[in-house]
Amino acid sequence: MATRTFKNKKAARRSRVKRSVRGKISGTPERPRLTVYRSNKNIYAQLIDDIAGRTLVAASSLEDSLEAGNPISVSQQVGKRLAERAQEAGVEKTVFDRNGYRYHGRVKALAEGAREGGLQF
């Protein structure tokens, strides 16, 4: 894989950490990978089966049915919504992929919301 140049140190660090984490974890049909993407405004989460190369379930803060609030509470709602959809798809256990982000703030709130919804990781 070719090395990428980044404009700032934070993006370069996240890319390095992301590569390291993804080398260790992989999603299977029985235990898909729960991956998180965080932009400045929104947060997105997906359950991915890496063997088949497909997304099983997705949820994001862009959905209309979520209650407005502070970013932490919205992230927690996204986690709960993802867990509900995962239960409908027959998924109970996942592998958490924080995607190079620190396990803090919105990423932590999403994970806690998914746990409250019934996902195990």
PAZAPA-4460 file (N, C-alpha, C; in steps of 0.05 Angstrom, whole numbers, plus 32768, in hexadecimal, padded with zeros to 4 digits):
% residues 121
    n_x    n_y    n_z   ca_x   ca_y   ca_z    c_x    c_y    c_z   seq   type   mol
   8011   7FE9   8000   8000   8000   8000   8012   8019   8000     1      M     A
   800B   802C   7FEF   801B   8044   7FED   8016   8056   8005     2      A     A
   802B   8064   800D   8028   8076   8024   801B   808F   801B     3      T     A
   800B   809A   802D   7FFC   80B3   8027   8008   80CA   8036     4      R     A
   8007   80E1   802B   8010   80F9   8039   7FF8   8108   8043     5      T     A
   7FFA   8112   805B   7FE3   8120   8067   7FEB   813D   806D     6      F     A
   7FD7   814E   806E   7FDD   816A   8073   7FE1   8170   8091     7      K     A
   7FD7   815E   80A2   7FDB   8163   80BF   7FE3   8149   80CD     8      N     A
   7FEE   814C   80E4   7FF8   8136   80F4   7FE1   8125   80FE     9      K     A
   7FCA   8131   8105   7FB4   8122   8110   7FA9   810E   80FC    10      K     A
   7FA6   8116   80E3   7F9C   8104   80CE   7FB0   80ED   80C9    11      A     A
   7FCA   80F4   80C9   7FDE   80DF   80C5   7FDE   80CB   80DC    12      A     A
   7FDB   80D5   80F4   7FDA   80C3   810C   7FC2   80B1   810A    13      R     A
   7FAA   80BC   8103   7F92   80AC   8102   7F95   8097   80EC    14      R     A
   7FA1   809D   80D6   7FA5   808A   80C0   7FB7   8073   80CA    15      S     A
   7FCC   807A   80D8   7FDF   8065   80E2   7FD1   8053   80F6    16      R     A
   7FC2   805F   8108   7FB4   804F   811D   7F9F   803E   8110    17      V     A
   7F91   8049   80FC   7F7C   803A   80EE   7F87   8021   80E0    18      K     A
   7F9E   8025   80D3   7FAB   800E   80C6   7FB3   7FF9   80D9    19      R     A
   7FBD   8001   80F0   7FC6   7FEF   8105   7FAF   7FDF   8110    20      S     A
   7F99   7FEC   8116   7F81   7FDF   8121   7F75   7FCC   810D    21      V     A
   7F72   7FD5   80F4   7F65   7FC5   80DF   7F76   7FAC   80D8    22      R     A
   7F8F   7FAC   80DE   7FA0   7F95   80DA   7F9A   7F7F   80EE    23      G     A
   7F8E   7F86   8105   7F89   7F73   811A   7F6C   7F69   811B    24      K     A
   7F59   7F78   8111   7F3D   7F70   8112   7F31   7F6D   80F7    25      I     A
   7F1D   7F5C   80F5   7F0E   7F57   80DC   7EF2   7F4E   80E3    26      S     A
   7EDF   7F56   80D3   7EC3   7F4E   80D7   7EBC   7F35   80C9    27      G     A
   7EAC   7F24   80D6   7EA3   7F0B   80CA   7E84   7F0C   80CA    28      T     A
   7E77   7EFA   80BC   7E59   7EFA   80BC   7E4E   7EF7   80D8    29      P     A
   7E5B   7EE6   80E9   7E51   7EE1   8104   7E58   7EF9   8117    30      E     A
   7E6E   7F06   8112   7E78   7F1C   8123   7E82   7F33   8111    31      R     A
   7E70   7F43   8106   7E79   7F58   80F4   7E88   7F6F   8102    32      P     A
   7E95   7F7F   80F3   7EA5   7F95   80FD   7E93   7FAE   80FF    33      R     A
   7E91   7FBA   8117   7E82   7FD3   811A   7E96   7FE9   8117    34      L     A
   7E94   7FF7   8101   7EA7   800D   80FB   7E99   8028   80FE    35      T     A
   7EA8   803B   8107   7E9E   8056   810D   7EAC   806B   80FC    36      V     A
   7E9D   807D   80F0   7EAA   8094   80E3   7E9E   80AD   80EF    37      Y     A
   7EB0   80BF   80F6   7EA7   80D8   8104   7EB0   80F0   80F3    38      R     A
   7E9D   8100   80EA   7EA4   8119   80DD   7EA0   812F   80F2    39      S     A
   7EA4   8148   80E9   7EA1   815E   80FC   7E84   8161   8106    40      N     A
   7E71   815B   80F4   7E55   815F   80FB   7E46   8145   8101    41      K     A
   7E4D   812F   80F4   7E3D   8116   80F5   7E4E   80FF   80FE    42      N     A
   7E40   80E9   8104   7E4D   80D0   810A   7E3F   80B9   80FC    43      I     A
   7E4E   80A6   80F2   7E43   8090   80E2   7E4E   8076   80EE    44      Y     A
   7E3E   8061   80EC   7E46   8047   80F6   7E3C   8031   80E3    45      A     A
   7E4C   801D   80DF   7E44   8007   80CD   7E4D   7FEC   80D9    46      Q     A
   7E3E   7FD7   80D3   7E47   7FBC   80D9   7E4F   7FB0   80BF    47      L     A
   7E69   7FA7   80BD   7E74   7F9E   80A4   7E7E   7F82   80A6    48      I     A
   7E76   7F71   8092   7E81   7F56   808F   7E98   7F58   807C    49      D     A
   7EB1   7F57   8086   7EC8   7F5A   8075   7ECD   7F43   8063    50      D     A
   7EC4   7F2B   806A   7EC8   7F14   8058   7EB8   7F17   803F    51      I     A
   7E9E   7F1E   8041   7E8D   7F22   802A   7E91   7F3E   801E    52      A     A
   7E9C   7F51   802E   7EA1   7F6C   8024   7E87   7F7C   8021    53      G     A
   7E75   7F79   8035   7E5C   7F88   8033   7E54   7F93   804E    54      R     A
   7E44   7FA8   804D   7E39   7FB5   8065   7E1F   7FA7   806C    55      T     A
   7E1D   7F9E   8085   7E04   7F91   808E   7DF0   7FA5   8098    56      L     A
   7DF8   7FB8   80A8   7DE7   7FCB   80B5   7DF5   7FE6   80B7    57      V     A
   7DE7   7FFC   80B5   7DF3   8016   80B7   7DE0   8029   80C6    58      A     A
   7DEB   803D   80D3   7DDC   8052   80E0   7DED   806B   80E1    59      A     A
   7DE0   8082   80E1   7DEF   809B   80E2   7DDF   80B1   80EF    60      S     A
   7DEC   80C7   80F6   7DDE   80DD   8103   7DCF   80EE   80EE    61      S     A
   7DD0   80E7   80D5   7DC1   80F6   80C0   7DA4   80ED   80BE    62      L     A
   7D9D   80D7   80CC   7D82   80CD   80CA   7D6E   80E0   80D8    63      E     A
   7D57   80E4   80CB   7D43   80F7   80D5   7D37   80F0   80EF    64      D     A
   7D34   80D6   80F5   7D25   80CD   810C   7D35   80D0   8126    65      S     A
   7D4D   80D9   8126   7D5D   80DD   813E   7D55   80F8   814B    66      L     A
   7D55   80F8   8166   7D4F   8111   8174   7D67   8123   8174    67      E     A
   7D63   813C   8170   7D79   814F   8170   7D83   8152   818D    68      A     A
   7D9C   8158   818F   7DA8   815C   81A9   7DC6   8161   81A7    69      G     A
   7DD4   815E   81BD   7DF1   8161   81BB   7DFD   8149   81AD    70      N     A
   7E15   814C   81A2   7E22   8137   8192   7E25   811C   81A1    71      P     A
   7E29   811D   81BB   7E2C   8104   81CA   7E12   80F5   81CB    72      I     A
   7DFC   8102   81D0   7DE2   80F4   81D2   7DDA   80EA   81B6    73      S     A
   7DE0   80F9   81A1   7DD9   80F0   8186   7DEA   80D7   817F    74      V     A
   7E03   80D7   8187   7E14   80C0   8182   7E09   80A7   8190    75      S     A
   7E00   80AB   81A8   7DF5   8095   81B8   7DDB   808A   81AA    76      Q     A
   7DCB   809C   81A0   7DB3   8094   8191   7DBA   8084   8178    77      Q     A
   7DCF   808C   816A   7DD8   807E   8152   7DE1   8062   815A    78      V     A
   7DEF   805F   8170   7DF8   8045   8179   7DE0   8033   817F    79      G     A
   7DCC   803E   818D   7DB4   802E   8193   7DA5   8026   8179    80      K     A
   7DA3   8039   8166   7D96   8033   814D   7DA5   801D   813E    81      R     A
   7DBF   801E   813E   7DCF   8009   8131   7DCB   7FEE   813E    82      L     A
   7DC9   7FEE   8159   7DC5   7FD5   8167   7DAA   7FC9   8161    83      A     A
   7D95   7FDA   815F   7D7A   7FD0   8158   7D7A   7FC3   813C    84      E     A
   7D87   7FD0   8129   7D88   7FC5   810E   7D99   7FAC   810D    85      R     A
   7DAE   7FAB   811D   7DBE   7F92   811E   7DAE   7F7B   8129    86      A     A
   7D9E   7F80   813E   7D8D   7F6B   8149   7D7A   7F60   8134    87      Q     A
   7D6E   7F72   8124   7D5C   7F6A   810F   7D6B   7F59   80FA    88      E     A
   7D84   7F5F   80F5   7D94   7F50   80E1   7D9F   7F37   80ED    89      A     A
   7D9B   7F32   8107   7DA5   7F1A   8114   7DC1   7F1B   811E    90      G     A
   7DCC   7F33   8123   7DE7   7F37   812C   7DE6   7F3E   814A    91      V     A
   7DF5   7F30   815A   7DF6   7F36   8177   7E12   7F3E   8180    92      E     A
   7E27   7F33   8174   7E43   7F38   817B   7E51   7F46   8165    93      K     A
   7E62   7F5A   816C   7E71   7F68   8158   7E8E   7F6C   8162    94      T     A
   7E9F   7F76   8150   7EBA   7F7F   8156   7EBA   7F9D   8152    95      V     A
   7EC3   7FAC   8166   7EC1   7FCA   8164   7EDA   7FD4   8157    96      F     A
   7ED7   7FE4   8142   7EEC   7FF1   8133   7EE9   800F   8137    97      D     A
   7EFA   801B   8147   7EF7   8038   814C   7F03   8049   8136    98      R     A
   7F0E   803B   8122   7F17   8049   8109   7F2D   805E   810E    99      N     A
   7F3E   805A   8121   7F54   806C   8126   7F4D   8083   8139   100      G     A
   7F33   8086   8140   7F2B   809B   8153   7F30   8091   816F   101      Y     A
   7F34   80A4   8181   7F37   809D   819D   7F1C   8094   81A8   102      R     A
   7F1C   8081   81BB   7F03   8077   81C7   7EFB   808B   81DC   103      Y     A
   7EEE   80A1   81D3   7EE8   80B7   81E4   7ED2   80C8   81D6   104      H     A
   7EC1   80D4   81E6   7EAD   80E6   81DB   7E98   80D8   81CA   105      G     A
   7E95   80E1   81B1   7E7F   80D7   81A0   7E83   80BA   8199   106      R     A
   7E9C   80B1   8195   7EA1   8095   818F   7E9A   8083   81A7   107      V     A
   7EA1   808B   81BF   7E9A   807D   81D7   7E7C   807C   81DB   108      K     A
   7E6E   8093   81D6   7E51   8094   81D9   7E43   8081   81C5   109      A     A
   7E4D   8080   81AD   7E41   806D   8199   7E45   8050   81A2   110      L     A
   7E5C   804A   81AC   7E61   802E   81B6   7E4F   8027   81CD   111      A     A
   7E4C   803A   81E0   7E3B   8035   81F7   7E1E   8032   81EF   112      E     A
   7E15   8042   81DC   7DFA   8040   81D1   7DF5   8025   81C4   113      G     A
   7E09   801B   81B6   7E06   8001   81A8   7E05   7FEB   81BD   114      A     A
   7E15   7FEE   81D3   7E14   7FDA   81E8   7DF9   7FDA   81F6   115      R     A
   7DEE   7FF2   81FB   7DD3   7FF5   8208   7DBE   7FE8   81F6   116      E     A
   7DC2   7FEA   81DB   7DAF   7FDE   81C9   7DB1   7FC0   81C6   117      G     A
   7DC6   7FB4   81D2   7DC7   7F97   81D2   7DDF   7F8B   81C3   118      G     A
   7DF0   7F9B   81B6   7E07   7F90   81A9   7E1D   7F8A   81BD   119      L     A
   7E2C   7F75   81B8   7E42   7F6D   81C9   7E5C   7F70   81BA   120      Q     A
   7E70   7F7D   81C7   7E8B   7F7F   81BC   7E9E   7F86   81D2   121      F     A
***
